[in-house]
Amino acid sequence: MNLNPRSDRKIPVVVLCGPTASGKTGLACSLAENFDLEVVSADSRQIYRKMDIGTAKPTAEERAVVPHHLLDVVDPDDDFSVADYVDLAGRAISEIDRQGRVPFVVGGTGLYIRALTDGLADTPTGDETLRRRLQQDEQEMGEGTLYRRLQSVDPEQAAKIHPNNLVRIIRALEVFESTGIPLSQFQQRHRFADEPYRVLKIYLNPPRAKLYQRIETRVDAMLAAGLVDEVRSLLAAGYDPSLKSMKAIGYREVASFLSGVIEYDETVELIKRETRRYAKRQDTWFKKEKSIISVDSSREIDKIQPSIECFLLQKGSGYGQDTI
């Protein structure tokens, strides 16, 4: 389907989201047969250069079928925030739209997708000194110290965060201590802001047993493709296992194996287990999203194309159908 843009409207964006290994990239490539689309990745691991196998980046063949944006953006030791993602993804979406093509945001990082489609709350930038002090408080005063502190200053935000998610706890405290305003208040104000795009969200939700089998197969394929050598090369290049990028599933387990902490068989099982747990967390996140169409990616694909066609041809979309 060729589509011509019009400038007097919000850019229509199709989001294909879902848990890891649910088939998002393959679906996007299949839909490219009927839609003139380009993919904007929404994967917080695929932004890193030199990390290809363990992040399941689209293959060269898939990239030849559909142009992909926001892959290989930064090195593994570079900082990259949600705000950075929203900025770069927004630029890519605008350029894709300017060329008369359809932006497809494809990935499983729910925070990236929410910030991009709902807009980013105007919270203060990070404070590295404050962050280190908070981390030190947790270490010196005991596990759970920061979570209890957050419960006292921002109980609404604390209720949304798992007590073990230290990154989010510190960020919430960082905002409060920098401004005196709870993060939950920033987010409440933001809910009334204008959403930047007109969005169709499609959630790929295969049966749990099928998804777990796909995860097993994917992990085995990653290891066969050279995941251990990829991690070994990263370590040899000086990328520390403590880096955020190197703590990604697959990389941290292989790094432990290479340092002699765990055996190979345990490494494999840990990667599979942690990937299943990650998929479950993704499922929980996306099922809470508003206005999302859930489809069984193995049996209900025929629902997707008509939904996208109707969305793009709605009044105010800015696109007119030329050919199908």
N, C-alpha and C positions, 0 to 999 in steps of 0.2 A: 504494500500500500504506500503510494507516494503522497506526502502531505505537505501543504504549503502554509507557512506560518503567517500570522497577522500580528501586528505589534501592540494592539490595544487591549491586551488581556494578560492574565497570569499565565506563565508557561505551564503547560500540562506535563506532568512527570508520572511515569509508570514505575512503581516500586515492586520488585520481585524479592521478597524476603523469606526467611525460613531458617531452620537449623542447619548446621554444617552437614554436608553430604546429602542434602535433600534434592539436589539436581538443579539448582538455580542457574548456573552458567550454561548447562546443556539446554535448559528451557529457553533462555535468552537467545542462544544461537538458533534454536528451532524457530522461534518467533521472527527472527530476522528474515525468514523466507517470505513473510507476509507484511512486515513493517520495516520501514526505513529507519532503523534505530542504531544508537550507539550506547554502550554500557558505561555507566559511572559506578565504579566499584564502591561498595560500602562495607569494606572488610578492614578491620583495624590491624591485621597482620600483613596483608598483601601490599600495604604502603611501603614496606621495607625492601630495599635492594638486597641482593645476595641471599634472600630467604625465599626460595622458590618451591622446593619440594614439600617442605613441612607446612607451607601456607596454602597448598593446593591452588596455586595461581593458574589461571586459564592457560591452556597450551598454546603453542605457536599457531596450531591449526585453528583453534577457537578464536584467537585474536585476528587471524586472517579473515575469518568469516564476519566478525563484528569488531569494530574499533573499541578498545577498552581504555578508560581513563582512570587515573589515580592508582595505578600500579607502579611500584618502584619509584616512590616519591622521595623518600629519605633513606639515609644509611641507618643501620641498626642502633647506632649510639646517638642518633639525633632525637631531639624532643619533637613531639608532634601531638598537638592538642585537638580536642573536638572543634574548637574554633578554627584551627588550621584546616581541618577537614571541610567544614562548612564553607570556608572561603574558597578553597580550591574546587570543591564540587560545584559550588554555585557558578564559578567561572566556566567550568566545563559544560554545565547545563545550558548556560546562556549561549555559548558558542555552538553547541549542537543544535539548539533551537534556531539560532541565526541562520544556520545552513539548511533549515527546513527539514531537519530530521527529528526523531523522537528520542528524548532522553529516558533511558531505562536505568534506574538506580537498582543495582543488584548486589545483595550481600546479606550477611547475618549479624552485623554489629548494630544492635538495636538503638544504642545511644547515638550513633552517627546518623541513622535514618531519622530518628525523632528530632534531633537538632536541626537537620537539614530541612525537613518538611514542615515542622511546627515553628521553626525559628529558634534562635539561640538566645537564652536569657542573658540580659546585660549584667553579668556578674563580673567582679574584679578579676584581673589576671592573677596568675599564680605568684606566690611569694616564697622563693626557695628557702630563705632563712627561716621563715615562720614554719614552713613544712618540716624542715629538719628538727626544729625545736619540738614540734608536736610528735614526730617520730621518736625523739629521745624521751619525751614524757612517757610514751607507751612502753618503751623498753625499761625505763628506770622505775616506773610506778606500777607496772604490771599489766598483763593482758586485760583488755576491757576498760581501761582507764579512759581512753578517748571516747569510746561509745557511751559510757555513763555521762561524760561531760556533754556530749552532744544531746543526750536525752534531756539534760537540764536546761540547755540554751535553745534547742530547736527540736522539741519532741515530735513534731509532725514529720520533719525530715528523717529523724532517727527511726521512726516507724517504717520508713520505706527502705531502709538499708539493713542488710544482714550484719549482725554484730562482728563478723569476721572480715568484712570488706573494709579493710583499713584504708585503702586508697580513697574510697568515697567518703568515709568518715572524716579523714583528714581534710579533704576538699571542703566539706560542709563547715568544719570548724575554721578552716582558713578564711572562708567568706565571712563568717560571723566575726571572727577576731579582727579582720581587716576593716570591716564596715560598721559593726554593731548591729547589722541587720541579718536575721536568720535566712539561710538559703531558701527555705520554704516560702518566705515572703517574696523574694526575687521571682521565684517560679510562679507564684500566685499572680503577681502583677503581669508576668509574661503571658499568661493564658489569654489575656484580653488583647494581645498584640495581633496584628494581621499576619496570617500565614502567607509565606512568600510564593508558594506554588499551588496550582490546582493538582491534586494528587489522587491517583488510583493505587491502592495498596493491595497486592496479591500475596497471600501467605501460603507457601508450599508446606503441606502438613501430611507427609506420608505416614502410613501406619507405623507404630513404634517398632515392631519387630522388623519391618522392612528397612527402616532407617538404621537400626542398630546393625543389621547385616551389611548395609552400605558402608557404615563406619568401619566395621571389621575389614571389609575388602579394601577400603581406601587406605587404612593404616598399613596393611600388608603391602599395598602397591607403593606407598611412600618409602617404606623401608627397602623394598626391592629396587626402587629407583635411585637409592643412594642417600637417604636422609642422614644416616650416620656420617657419611663423608661430608655432607653439607655442613653439619654441626661442627665436625672436626676442623673444617676450613675456616669457619667463623671464629672458633676459639683460637686457631693458629694466627688469625689476622688481628687478634687482640681484643675481640669483643667479649666482655666479661659476662659470665652467667648471671650476674645480678642485674643486668640491663633489663628494662621492661620488655624489649623485643625478645630477648633470650629466655624470658620466663613464659613464653607462649607454649601451649601444649605441643608436645613432640620435641621441642628444642630443650626444654628443661630436663626432661626425662633422659634424652640421649646424652646431654651434658653430664648428668649424674652417672650414666653408664660409662662414659669415656673417662671419668675421674675415678672409676673403680668403686663407687658407692653402691651400685646395684648391678645385678647380672642382666644379660641380654634378654632372657625370657621375661624377667620381671619388667624390664623396660617396655617391651611390647605390650604386655598386659596393662601397665600403668597408662600408656598412651591411649589405648582403647577405652579404658575405664574413664579417664578424665575427659575424653572426647564425648563419650555418652553423657556424662554429667553436664558438660558444656551445652550439648544439644538440648538437654532437659531445661536448663536455665534459659536458653534462647526461646524455647517453646513457651515457657511461662511469661517471658517478656512480651512476645508478639501477640499472645492471646489477650493481653490487656490493652493492646492498641485499638484506637477508635477507628471505625469505618474501614475495616479490613476484610477482604474476601478470602476465606480459607478454602483451599482446594486440596484434594488428595492428588499429589503429583503423579501417581501411577495410574489413576483411573478417571480423573476428572479434568484432564487437560483440555477437553473440548469446551469447557466453560470459559477458558481464559481468553482465547482469541476474540470471541464475540463481545466479552466484557471490555476488552481494550478498544475494539472498534467503536463501540457505543460511547465510551469515555472520550475518545479523541474527536468524535463527531458531534459531541454535545454543543449546544449553543454557548458561545463564548470561549470555545476551546482555541479558536484561532486557526483551525485546520479545516481544509476542505478536501473531500475525497476526490482524487483524480482517477486512479486506477486501482483495482484489486486483483 
